[in-house]
Amino acid sequence: MPTPPAFPPSIWADASAHRPLAPALDGEARAARRIVGAGFTGLSAALALAERGRKVIVLEAAAVGWGASGRNNGQVIPTMTGAEPDGMARRFGEAGERFAQLVSGSATMLFDLVRRCDIDCEAVQNGWIQPAHSPGRVKLSAARVEAWSRRGAPVRLLDRAQTREITGSDFWHGAMLNASGGHINPLAFARGLAGAAEKAGARIYEASPVETLTRAPSGWIAATAKGRVVADQALIASNAYTDWFAPGLAPELAHSLIPILSWQMATAPQSEAVRASVIPGRQALSDTQGDLHFFRWDARGRLVTGGGLIVPWNGAARLRRRIGARLARVFPQMGTPSFDFVWNGRIGVTGDRTPRFHHLGEGLWTWIACNGRGVALATALGPVFADAFGGKRDDDLPIPITRPRPYPMHAAARLVAPNMLAWYRFKDSREPS
C-alpha cells in the first residue's frame, strides 16, 4: 500500500483546534450506509444520514480533512469553474437545471450548516468576487450575472471603479459579485463536521484505508487491512485520492479524472494599513484567468493565495518569488510580501471542467472532479446522497447521473495535464473571440 505523501504543513493545520484521531477499524462492523472518505461530502452525507436516524459508518484512509477538504484555499464559491449554468441545462436537461440550482444555493447551505452546528471555522459570509482580467472578460462577467440571476443567485455586475473600490486594486476591469459566497478555515470546518456527525450518531474510523470494495449477497463489503464493513448502501467520496492508498479500489473511477497538484500559500501577517486597503471588505476573490489569481484574508491578518506550476521541482521557492511578484503587481501598496506557509495537495479535474456523478451499481454512488470548486459543492452534495440512500430516484436528484468515462492512456494524460497551464496563460493574454 502506498504511504501518504509528506505534504508540507498548511496554515490550517497550524491554526485549527486539535482533533484526536478516531480509532482504526478492527474487526467486522455492520451499517445500513457506509462512506469512504472523511472529506466534505462524506462528512456532510454522514451528518445528514445520522440526523435522519440512519446507522452510518465513515472509513477514512488517513485523518478527517486530510485530503483536498483540508488543504484548499477555503474560498466558498457558489459557481462552477468553467461549466456555465445555461450550458449544464442544455447538456443535461432538467437534471442540469436542478444541478445549477444546487450550485447556486451551495454557499448558503454551507454557512447555514456552520451556524446550525456551531462550527468554529473562521466562517465569513461576505461575498465572493470574480474580477474580469480584461475588457473582453467583462462581457463574460455580465453573461454570468444574467445567467445566475435567473436562478435566484444574489449576484451583480461591478464596473471598473466599483471593482477598484472593493478589491483595492486597479488590476481588473470589472467583476461579478456573489453576496452568498465567502471563506472558511477548511480543515477546521471538516473537523467540526466530523464532530457534528459523531454527535448525531455516525461512527468514523480513521487510519483505515479501504483496500477493496465488493458486492455480495449481504451487501457492499469494504475491506481494510484489519477489518471490514458490510453495508446495504455505499458512497465513495474520495475524489482525487481514490487510487492513492489502493490503486485497485475503483480504477474506472480514478481514471475518469486527472489529479493535479494545487499549491496554496499564506503571507506573513500584514500591517493594518495593508489590510485596510487590500480587499478591505474581506471578500473571497478569484478572477477569470486560467492561470488563476485568487486571494482572501484569514483571521490572523495573512493573505491566503497560491498559484500553478507546470513542473513542481523546487516549487515552494519558485512560487514564493513568482507569487510575491504577482502580489506586488496586483496590490502595489503591499509590496513583495514574505510567505510563512506554502503547501499543496491534489484536486481532481476533467477536460470540460464539469463534475461527474455516478450510480455505479445497486446501492453504490459517487462523485468526482470538483475542478477547484469543491468547498461549497462538496458540502451541498451530502444531503443529496442521503436522499439517494433514502430511495429518491436518480431522475429526481439535483445531479446529472452519467457513466464513468475513463481517460484513454490515463498515465500519459496525467503527465501532460500540467502543461495545460501554458495554454491557459496564452489564452489569458488574449481577448475572447
The 8 nearest C-alpha neighbors of each residue, nearest first, counted from 0:
[[1, 244, 245, 2, 246, 243, 210, 208],
 [2, 0, 244, 3, 243, 245, 4, 246],
 [1, 3, 4, 0, 244, 243, 5, 61],
 [4, 2, 5, 1, 244, 61, 243, 6],
 [5, 3, 6, 2, 1, 7, 344, 243],
 [4, 6, 7, 3, 8, 2, 344, 343],
 [5, 7, 4, 8, 343, 342, 344, 3],
 [6, 8, 342, 5, 9, 343, 341, 340],
 [9, 7, 342, 6, 12, 10, 340, 13],
 [10, 8, 11, 12, 342, 340, 7, 13],
 [9, 11, 13, 12, 340, 14, 8, 265],
 [10, 12, 14, 9, 13, 15, 186, 184],
 [13, 11, 9, 10, 15, 14, 8, 186],
 [12, 14, 10, 11, 15, 9, 8, 16],
 [13, 15, 11, 12, 10, 16, 187, 184],
 [16, 14, 187, 12, 11, 13, 17, 186],
 [15, 17, 18, 14, 187, 12, 190, 13],
 [16, 18, 15, 19, 12, 190, 187, 14],
 [17, 19, 20, 16, 190, 21, 63, 15],
 [20, 18, 21, 17, 22, 62, 16, 190],
 [19, 21, 18, 22, 205, 62, 63, 206],
 [20, 22, 205, 204, 19, 23, 203, 206],
 [23, 21, 204, 205, 20, 24, 206, 203],
 [22, 24, 204, 205, 206, 207, 25, 21],
 [23, 25, 204, 226, 207, 26, 22, 225],
 [26, 24, 226, 225, 23, 27, 227, 22],
 [25, 27, 226, 225, 227, 24, 28, 228],
 [26, 28, 227, 226, 228, 25, 29, 229],
 [29, 27, 228, 229, 227, 26, 30, 226],
 [28, 30, 229, 228, 230, 27, 31, 56],
 [31, 29, 230, 32, 54, 55, 56, 229],
 [30, 32, 230, 231, 54, 55, 232, 33],
 [33, 31, 55, 232, 30, 230, 233, 231],
 [34, 32, 233, 56, 55, 230, 57, 232],
 [33, 35, 57, 234, 233, 235, 41, 58],
 [36, 34, 235, 58, 236, 57, 59, 234],
 [35, 37, 59, 237, 236, 41, 38, 58],
 [38, 36, 63, 41, 59, 42, 64, 57],
 [37, 39, 64, 68, 41, 40, 36, 42],
 [38, 40, 378, 42, 377, 41, 43, 68],
 [41, 39, 377, 381, 43, 378, 42, 38],
 [40, 42, 37, 44, 38, 236, 43, 36],
 [41, 43, 45, 39, 44, 37, 40, 38],
 [42, 44, 381, 40, 46, 45, 41, 378],
 [381, 45, 43, 47, 41, 42, 46, 382],
 [46, 44, 42, 48, 43, 47, 49, 196],
 [45, 47, 196, 43, 49, 44, 48, 50],
 [48, 46, 44, 50, 45, 382, 49, 43],
 [49, 47, 51, 45, 53, 50, 46, 385],
 [50, 48, 53, 52, 46, 51, 199, 200],
 [49, 51, 47, 52, 48, 199, 46, 53],
 [52, 50, 48, 49, 53, 47, 46, 385],
 [51, 53, 49, 50, 48, 54, 200, 199],
 [54, 52, 49, 48, 51, 55, 31, 50],
 [55, 53, 30, 31, 49, 32, 201, 52],
 [54, 56, 32, 201, 33, 30, 53, 31],
 [55, 57, 202, 33, 203, 201, 34, 30],
 [58, 56, 203, 34, 33, 35, 204, 202],
 [59, 57, 35, 204, 36, 207, 203, 34],
 [60, 58, 205, 36, 37, 207, 61, 208],
 [208, 59, 61, 207, 206, 205, 58, 62],
 [60, 62, 206, 59, 205, 65, 207, 208],
 [63, 61, 65, 205, 59, 64, 206, 60],
 [62, 64, 37, 65, 190, 38, 189, 59],
 [65, 63, 69, 38, 68, 189, 66, 186],
 [64, 66, 62, 63, 69, 61, 67, 68],
 [67, 65, 68, 64, 69, 70, 38, 344],
 [66, 68, 70, 69, 71, 345, 344, 346],
 [69, 67, 64, 38, 66, 70, 39, 71],
 [68, 70, 186, 64, 185, 67, 65, 66],
 [71, 69, 67, 68, 344, 66, 9, 343],
 [70, 72, 73, 67, 69, 68, 185, 263],
 [73, 71, 74, 263, 303, 70, 304, 185],
 [74, 72, 183, 185, 182, 71, 184, 75],
 [73, 75, 182, 72, 76, 283, 181, 183],
 [74, 76, 182, 181, 180, 375, 374, 106],
 [75, 77, 180, 78, 74, 375, 106, 127],
 [78, 76, 103, 106, 102, 105, 180, 375],
 [79, 77, 76, 102, 103, 80, 372, 99],
 [80, 78, 82, 81, 372, 83, 77, 102],
 [81, 79, 82, 372, 352, 370, 78, 371],
 [80, 82, 352, 79, 83, 353, 351, 370],
 [81, 83, 79, 353, 80, 352, 84, 87],
 [82, 84, 86, 85, 81, 87, 79, 143],
 [85, 83, 87, 99, 86, 88, 82, 146],
 [86, 84, 88, 87, 83, 89, 146, 96],
 [85, 87, 89, 83, 84, 88, 90, 82],
 [88, 86, 95, 84, 90, 85, 89, 91],
 [87, 89, 95, 96, 92, 85, 86, 91],
 [90, 88, 86, 87, 92, 91, 85, 95],
 [89, 91, 87, 88, 86, 92, 95, 85],
 [92, 90, 95, 88, 94, 89, 87, 399],
 [93, 91, 88, 95, 94, 89, 90, 96],
 [92, 94, 96, 95, 97, 91, 88, 98],
 [95, 93, 97, 399, 96, 92, 91, 398],
 [96, 94, 88, 91, 87, 98, 92, 93],
 [95, 97, 88, 93, 99, 98, 94, 100],
 [98, 96, 397, 100, 94, 99, 95, 93],
 [97, 99, 397, 101, 95, 398, 100, 96],
 [100, 98, 96, 102, 84, 101, 97, 103],
 [99, 101, 103, 97, 98, 102, 150, 96],
 [100, 102, 98, 99, 104, 103, 105, 97],
 [103, 101, 105, 99, 104, 100, 77, 78],
 [104, 102, 100, 77, 101, 105, 152, 99],
 [103, 105, 101, 102, 107, 106, 108, 100],
 [106, 104, 102, 108, 375, 379, 107, 77],
 [107, 105, 109, 375, 77, 108, 180, 104],
 [106, 108, 110, 109, 105, 104, 179, 111],
 [107, 109, 105, 111, 106, 110, 112, 104],
 [110, 108, 112, 106, 107, 111, 375, 105],
 [109, 111, 113, 107, 112, 108, 114, 106],
 [110, 112, 108, 114, 109, 113, 107, 115],
 [111, 113, 115, 109, 110, 114, 116, 108],
 [114, 112, 110, 118, 111, 116, 115, 117],
 [113, 115, 117, 111, 112, 116, 110, 118],
 [116, 114, 112, 117, 113, 111, 118, 110],
 [115, 117, 113, 118, 114, 112, 195, 192],
 [118, 116, 114, 115, 113, 119, 112, 191],
 [119, 117, 113, 191, 116, 120, 188, 114],
 [118, 120, 121, 117, 187, 191, 188, 122],
 [119, 121, 187, 184, 188, 122, 183, 118],
 [122, 120, 183, 184, 119, 123, 298, 297],
 [123, 121, 183, 120, 182, 124, 184, 110],
 [122, 124, 182, 181, 125, 121, 183, 282],
 [125, 123, 181, 180, 126, 179, 122, 182],
 [124, 126, 181, 282, 123, 178, 180, 179],
 [127, 125, 178, 180, 181, 282, 179, 177],
 [126, 128, 180, 283, 177, 181, 282, 284],
 [129, 127, 176, 284, 175, 130, 283, 177],
 [128, 130, 286, 175, 285, 174, 284, 176],
 [131, 129, 174, 286, 173, 171, 128, 175],
 [130, 132, 136, 174, 173, 137, 287, 133],
 [131, 133, 171, 172, 287, 130, 136, 288],
 [134, 132, 136, 135, 131, 172, 171, 137],
 [135, 133, 137, 136, 172, 132, 131, 138],
 [136, 134, 137, 133, 430, 138, 431, 139],
 [135, 137, 139, 131, 138, 133, 134, 140],
 [136, 138, 140, 139, 134, 135, 131, 173],
 [139, 137, 141, 136, 140, 135, 142, 134],
 [138, 140, 136, 142, 137, 141, 143, 135],
 [141, 139, 137, 143, 138, 142, 175, 144],
 [140, 142, 138, 144, 139, 143, 137, 145],
 [143, 141, 139, 145, 140, 144, 146, 138],
 [144, 142, 146, 140, 145, 141, 147, 139],
 [145, 143, 141, 147, 142, 146, 148, 154],
 [144, 146, 142, 148, 143, 147, 141, 149],
 [147, 145, 143, 149, 148, 144, 142, 84],
 [146, 148, 150, 149, 144, 152, 145, 143],
 [149, 147, 152, 151, 145, 150, 146, 144],
 [150, 148, 147, 146, 151, 145, 152, 144],
 [151, 149, 147, 148, 152, 100, 146, 103],
 [150, 152, 148, 149, 153, 147, 103, 100],
 [151, 153, 148, 147, 154, 150, 103, 177],
 [154, 152, 177, 178, 151, 179, 148, 155],
 [155, 153, 177, 176, 152, 144, 148, 178],
 [154, 156, 176, 175, 144, 157, 177, 153],
 [155, 157, 175, 174, 141, 144, 176, 158],
 [158, 156, 174, 173, 161, 162, 175, 155],
 [157, 159, 173, 161, 160, 162, 156, 174],
 [158, 160, 173, 172, 162, 161, 163, 157],
 [161, 159, 163, 162, 158, 164, 173, 157],
 [162, 160, 164, 158, 163, 159, 157, 165],
 [163, 161, 159, 165, 164, 160, 173, 157],
 [162, 164, 168, 160, 169, 167, 166, 161],
 [163, 165, 161, 162, 167, 166, 160, 168],
 [164, 166, 162, 163, 167, 278, 161, 279],
 [167, 165, 278, 168, 163, 164, 162, 277],
 [166, 168, 277, 163, 164, 276, 278, 165],
 [169, 167, 163, 166, 170, 330, 329, 171],
 [168, 170, 163, 171, 167, 329, 172, 162],
 [169, 171, 168, 329, 172, 132, 163, 330],
 [172, 170, 132, 131, 169, 173, 130, 133],
 [171, 173, 159, 131, 134, 133, 132, 137],
 [174, 172, 159, 158, 157, 131, 162, 130],
 [175, 173, 130, 157, 131, 129, 156, 162],
 [174, 176, 156, 129, 140, 128, 155, 157],
 [175, 177, 128, 154, 155, 127, 178, 174],
 [176, 178, 154, 127, 126, 179, 153, 180],
 [177, 179, 126, 153, 180, 125, 176, 127],
 [178, 180, 126, 177, 107, 106, 124, 153],
 [181, 179, 126, 127, 75, 76, 106, 178],
 [180, 182, 124, 126, 75, 125, 283, 127],
 [181, 183, 74, 75, 73, 123, 122, 283],
 [184, 182, 122, 73, 121, 185, 120, 123],
 [183, 185, 120, 187, 121, 73, 186, 188],
 [186, 184, 188, 73, 69, 187, 183, 189],
 [187, 185, 69, 189, 188, 64, 184, 11],
 [186, 188, 120, 190, 15, 185, 189, 184],
 [187, 189, 185, 191, 120, 186, 190, 192],
 [190, 188, 192, 186, 191, 64, 187, 39],
 [189, 191, 193, 187, 192, 188, 186, 194],
 [192, 190, 188, 194, 118, 193, 189, 187],
 [193, 191, 189, 195, 194, 190, 188, 42],
 [194, 192, 190, 196, 191, 195, 42, 197],
 [193, 195, 191, 197, 192, 196, 198, 190],
 [194, 196, 198, 192, 193, 197, 191, 199],
 [197, 195, 46, 199, 193, 201, 198, 194],
 [198, 196, 201, 200, 194, 199, 195, 202],
 [197, 199, 195, 196, 200, 194, 201, 193],
 [200, 198, 196, 197, 49, 50, 201, 195],
 [199, 201, 197, 198, 49, 196, 202, 54],
 [202, 200, 197, 55, 196, 49, 56, 199],
 [203, 201, 56, 197, 57, 55, 200, 204],
 [204, 202, 57, 56, 58, 205, 201, 21],
 [203, 205, 23, 58, 22, 21, 24, 59],
 [204, 206, 59, 23, 207, 62, 21, 61],
 [205, 207, 61, 60, 23, 59, 208, 62],
 [208, 206, 60, 205, 23, 59, 24, 58],
 [60, 209, 207, 223, 59, 210, 206, 244],
 [208, 210, 223, 222, 211, 221, 207, 60],
 [209, 211, 245, 223, 222, 248, 208, 212],
 [212, 210, 248, 222, 209, 221, 213, 247],
 [211, 213, 221, 220, 248, 222, 219, 210],
 [214, 212, 220, 219, 211, 215, 221, 218],
 [213, 215, 219, 218, 220, 216, 212, 217],
 [216, 214, 218, 217, 219, 213, 220, 229],
 [215, 217, 218, 214, 219, 231, 220, 213],
 [216, 218, 215, 219, 229, 231, 230, 214],
 [219, 217, 231, 215, 230, 216, 214, 229],
 [220, 218, 214, 230, 229, 213, 231, 215],
 [219, 221, 229, 213, 212, 228, 222, 214],
 [222, 220, 212, 228, 227, 211, 209, 219],
 [221, 223, 227, 211, 209, 210, 226, 220],
 [224, 222, 209, 226, 210, 225, 227, 208],
 [223, 225, 226, 222, 210, 207, 208, 209],
 [226, 224, 25, 223, 26, 24, 227, 222],
 [227, 225, 26, 25, 223, 27, 24, 222],
 [226, 228, 222, 27, 221, 223, 26, 28],
 [229, 227, 28, 221, 29, 220, 27, 230],
 [228, 230, 220, 29, 219, 218, 28, 30],
 [231, 229, 30, 31, 219, 218, 32, 232],
 [230, 232, 218, 31, 219, 32, 362, 233],
 [233, 231, 362, 32, 230, 363, 31, 33],
 [234, 232, 33, 363, 32, 34, 362, 364],
 [233, 235, 34, 364, 365, 363, 236, 35],
 [234, 236, 35, 365, 237, 34, 364, 233],
 [237, 235, 36, 35, 41, 238, 234, 365],
 [236, 238, 241, 36, 240, 235, 239, 35],
 [239, 237, 367, 240, 241, 236, 368, 347],
 [238, 240, 347, 258, 346, 241, 345, 237],
 [241, 239, 243, 237, 238, 242, 66, 345],
 [242, 240, 237, 239, 238, 253, 243, 249],
 [243, 241, 246, 245, 240, 244, 253, 248],
 [242, 244, 240, 245, 241, 246, 1, 3],
 [243, 245, 1, 0, 242, 246, 208, 2],
 [244, 246, 242, 210, 247, 248, 243, 0],
 [247, 245, 242, 248, 243, 244, 250, 249],
 [246, 248, 245, 250, 249, 242, 211, 210],
 [247, 249, 211, 245, 246, 210, 250, 212],
 [248, 250, 252, 251, 247, 253, 241, 242],
 [251, 249, 253, 252, 247, 254, 248, 246],
 [252, 250, 254, 249, 253, 405, 255, 403],
 [251, 253, 255, 250, 254, 249, 403, 405],
 [252, 254, 250, 255, 251, 241, 242, 256],
 [253, 255, 405, 251, 252, 256, 250, 406],
 [256, 254, 405, 252, 404, 253, 406, 403],
 [257, 255, 349, 254, 348, 347, 253, 368],
 [256, 258, 348, 347, 413, 349, 259, 255],
 [259, 257, 347, 239, 346, 345, 348, 256],
 [260, 258, 346, 345, 261, 347, 257, 348],
 [259, 261, 345, 344, 343, 346, 262, 258],
 [260, 262, 343, 344, 345, 259, 346, 307],
 [263, 261, 343, 305, 306, 342, 307, 260],
 [264, 262, 305, 342, 341, 304, 343, 72],
 [265, 263, 341, 305, 304, 340, 303, 342],
 [266, 264, 303, 340, 338, 302, 301, 339],
 [267, 265, 338, 301, 302, 339, 337, 268],
 [266, 268, 339, 338, 301, 337, 269, 265],
 [269, 267, 301, 300, 266, 299, 270, 302],
 [270, 268, 300, 301, 267, 273, 274, 271],
 [269, 271, 273, 272, 274, 268, 300, 275],
 [270, 272, 274, 273, 275, 269, 300, 276],
 [273, 271, 275, 270, 274, 276, 269, 277],
 [272, 274, 276, 270, 275, 271, 277, 333],
 [275, 273, 271, 272, 277, 276, 279, 270],
 [274, 276, 279, 272, 273, 277, 271, 278],
 [275, 277, 273, 279, 167, 274, 278, 272],
 [278, 276, 167, 279, 274, 273, 275, 166],
 [277, 279, 166, 281, 167, 280, 165, 276],
 [280, 278, 275, 277, 276, 281, 274, 165],
 [279, 281, 278, 282, 165, 125, 166, 275],
 [282, 280, 279, 278, 296, 283, 295, 125],
 [283, 281, 126, 127, 280, 125, 181, 284],
 [282, 284, 127, 295, 181, 74, 182, 128],
 [285, 283, 128, 294, 293, 127, 129, 295],
 [286, 284, 293, 129, 292, 294, 128, 291],
 [285, 287, 129, 130, 292, 288, 131, 291],
 [286, 288, 131, 132, 130, 129, 289, 291],
 [289, 287, 291, 290, 427, 286, 132, 292],
 [288, 290, 423, 291, 427, 424, 287, 420],
 [291, 289, 288, 424, 423, 420, 292, 307],
 [290, 292, 288, 289, 293, 286, 285, 306],
 [291, 293, 285, 286, 290, 288, 294, 306],
 [294, 292, 285, 284, 304, 291, 286, 305],
 [295, 293, 304, 284, 303, 283, 285, 302],
 [294, 296, 283, 303, 302, 284, 282, 297],
 [297, 295, 302, 301, 303, 281, 300, 298],
 [296, 298, 299, 301, 300, 302, 295, 303],
 [297, 299, 300, 121, 296, 301, 184, 122],
 [300, 298, 297, 301, 268, 296, 269, 302],
 [299, 301, 268, 269, 297, 298, 296, 302],
 [302, 300, 268, 266, 297, 299, 296, 267],
 [301, 303, 296, 266, 265, 295, 304, 297],
 [304, 302, 265, 295, 264, 294, 296, 301],
 [303, 305, 294, 264, 293, 263, 265, 302],
 [306, 304, 263, 264, 262, 293, 322, 303],
 [305, 307, 262, 263, 322, 308, 291, 318],
 [306, 308, 262, 261, 290, 309, 305, 420],
 [309, 307, 310, 311, 306, 417, 314, 420],
 [308, 310, 417, 418, 420, 311, 307, 421],
 [309, 311, 308, 312, 417, 314, 418, 313],
 [312, 310, 314, 308, 313, 309, 260, 315],
 [311, 313, 314, 310, 315, 317, 308, 309],
 [314, 312, 315, 316, 311, 317, 310, 318],
 [313, 315, 311, 312, 317, 316, 318, 308],
 [314, 316, 318, 317, 313, 341, 319, 342],
 [317, 315, 319, 318, 314, 313, 320, 321],
 [318, 316, 314, 320, 319, 315, 321, 313],
 [317, 319, 321, 315, 320, 316, 322, 314],
 [318, 320, 316, 317, 323, 322, 321, 315],
 [321, 319, 323, 318, 317, 322, 324, 316],
 [320, 322, 318, 324, 323, 319, 317, 325],
 [321, 323, 325, 324, 318, 319, 320, 326],
 [322, 324, 335, 320, 326, 325, 321, 319],
 [323, 325, 327, 321, 322, 326, 335, 320],
 [326, 324, 322, 328, 323, 327, 329, 321],
 [325, 327, 329, 323, 328, 324, 330, 322],
 [326, 328, 334, 331, 335, 324, 330, 325],
 [329, 327, 325, 326, 331, 330, 324, 334],
 [328, 330, 326, 170, 327, 325, 331, 168],
 [329, 331, 327, 332, 326, 333, 328, 168],
 [332, 330, 327, 333, 334, 328, 329, 326],
 [333, 331, 330, 334, 273, 327, 276, 277],
 [334, 332, 331, 330, 273, 327, 335, 336],
 [333, 335, 327, 331, 332, 336, 326, 330],
 [334, 336, 327, 323, 324, 333, 326, 337],
 [337, 335, 323, 334, 266, 338, 333, 267],
 [336, 338, 266, 267, 339, 335, 323, 319],
 [337, 339, 266, 267, 340, 265, 336, 319],
 [338, 340, 267, 266, 265, 337, 341, 264],
 [341, 339, 265, 264, 338, 10, 9, 342],
 [342, 340, 264, 263, 315, 265, 9, 339],
 [343, 341, 7, 263, 9, 262, 8, 264],
 [342, 344, 262, 261, 263, 260, 6, 70],
 [343, 345, 261, 260, 67, 70, 346, 262],
 [346, 344, 260, 259, 261, 258, 67, 239],
 [345, 347, 259, 258, 239, 67, 261, 260],
 [348, 346, 368, 258, 239, 257, 370, 256],
 [347, 349, 370, 368, 257, 256, 352, 258],
 [350, 348, 352, 256, 351, 257, 353, 368],
 [349, 351, 352, 348, 353, 256, 257, 416],
 [350, 352, 353, 349, 82, 81, 348, 354],
 [353, 351, 349, 350, 81, 370, 348, 82],
 [352, 354, 351, 82, 349, 355, 370, 368],
 [355, 353, 368, 369, 367, 352, 356, 370],
 [354, 356, 367, 366, 368, 353, 357, 401],
 [357, 355, 366, 400, 365, 401, 399, 367],
 [356, 358, 400, 365, 401, 359, 364, 402],
 [357, 359, 364, 360, 363, 365, 400, 356],
 [360, 358, 363, 357, 364, 361, 365, 402],
 [361, 359, 363, 358, 362, 364, 357, 214],
 [360, 362, 363, 359, 358, 232, 364, 214],
 [361, 363, 232, 360, 233, 231, 364, 388],
 [364, 362, 233, 360, 359, 361, 234, 232],
 [365, 363, 358, 234, 357, 359, 235, 233],
 [366, 364, 235, 357, 234, 356, 236, 358],
 [365, 367, 356, 355, 357, 236, 238, 364],
 [366, 368, 238, 355, 354, 369, 356, 365],
 [369, 367, 347, 354, 348, 370, 256, 349],
 [368, 370, 373, 372, 371, 354, 347, 367],
 [371, 369, 348, 368, 372, 352, 347, 80],
 [370, 372, 369, 373, 346, 80, 348, 347],
 [373, 371, 369, 370, 374, 79, 80, 76],
 [372, 374, 369, 377, 376, 375, 371, 370],
 [375, 373, 377, 376, 75, 372, 378, 73],
 [374, 376, 106, 105, 75, 378, 377, 373],
 [375, 377, 379, 373, 378, 374, 105, 380],
 [378, 376, 40, 373, 380, 379, 374, 39],
 [377, 379, 39, 40, 375, 376, 380, 381],
 [378, 380, 376, 105, 381, 377, 375, 108],
 [379, 381, 383, 377, 378, 382, 40, 376],
 [44, 380, 382, 43, 40, 383, 384, 379],
 [383, 381, 385, 384, 44, 47, 380, 386],
 [384, 382, 380, 386, 385, 381, 387, 396],
 [385, 383, 387, 386, 382, 381, 388, 380],
 [384, 386, 382, 388, 383, 387, 48, 44],
 [387, 385, 389, 383, 384, 388, 391, 382],
 [388, 386, 384, 391, 389, 390, 385, 383],
 [389, 387, 385, 386, 390, 384, 232, 362],
 [390, 388, 386, 387, 391, 385, 384, 48],
 [389, 391, 387, 388, 392, 386, 393, 385],
 [390, 392, 387, 386, 389, 393, 395, 396],
 [391, 393, 395, 394, 390, 396, 387, 386],
 [394, 392, 396, 395, 391, 400, 387, 358],
 [393, 395, 392, 396, 94, 400, 399, 397],
 [394, 396, 392, 393, 397, 391, 94, 398],
 [395, 397, 393, 398, 394, 392, 391, 383],
 [398, 396, 97, 98, 94, 395, 101, 399],
 [397, 399, 98, 396, 94, 400, 95, 356],
 [400, 398, 94, 95, 91, 401, 356, 397],
 [399, 401, 356, 357, 398, 358, 393, 402],
 [402, 400, 357, 356, 399, 403, 355, 358],
 [401, 403, 357, 404, 400, 358, 359, 356],
 [404, 402, 405, 255, 252, 401, 357, 251],
 [403, 405, 255, 402, 406, 251, 254, 252],
 [406, 404, 255, 254, 251, 403, 407, 252],
 [405, 407, 409, 255, 254, 408, 404, 256],
 [408, 406, 409, 405, 412, 254, 410, 411],
 [409, 407, 411, 410, 406, 412, 413, 405],
 [408, 410, 412, 406, 407, 411, 254, 413],
 [409, 411, 413, 412, 408, 414, 254, 407],
 [410, 412, 414, 413, 409, 408, 415, 416],
 [413, 411, 409, 415, 414, 410, 416, 408],
 [414, 412, 410, 416, 411, 415, 257, 409],
 [413, 415, 411, 412, 416, 410, 417, 418],
 [414, 416, 412, 413, 418, 417, 411, 419],
 [415, 417, 413, 418, 419, 414, 412, 257],
 [418, 416, 309, 419, 415, 420, 414, 259],
 [417, 419, 420, 416, 309, 415, 421, 422],
 [420, 418, 422, 417, 421, 416, 423, 415],
 [419, 421, 423, 418, 422, 417, 424, 309],
 [420, 422, 424, 419, 423, 418, 425, 309],
 [423, 421, 419, 425, 420, 424, 426, 418],
 [424, 422, 289, 420, 426, 425, 421, 290],
 [425, 423, 427, 421, 422, 426, 290, 420],
 [424, 426, 422, 428, 423, 427, 421, 429],
 [427, 425, 423, 429, 428, 424, 422, 289],
 [426, 428, 424, 425, 429, 288, 423, 289],
 [427, 429, 426, 425, 424, 430, 133, 423],
 [430, 428, 426, 427, 431, 425, 133, 432],
 [429, 431, 135, 432, 428, 133, 136, 427],
 [432, 430, 135, 429, 136, 426, 427, 139],
 [431, 430, 135, 429, 136, 426, 139, 138]]
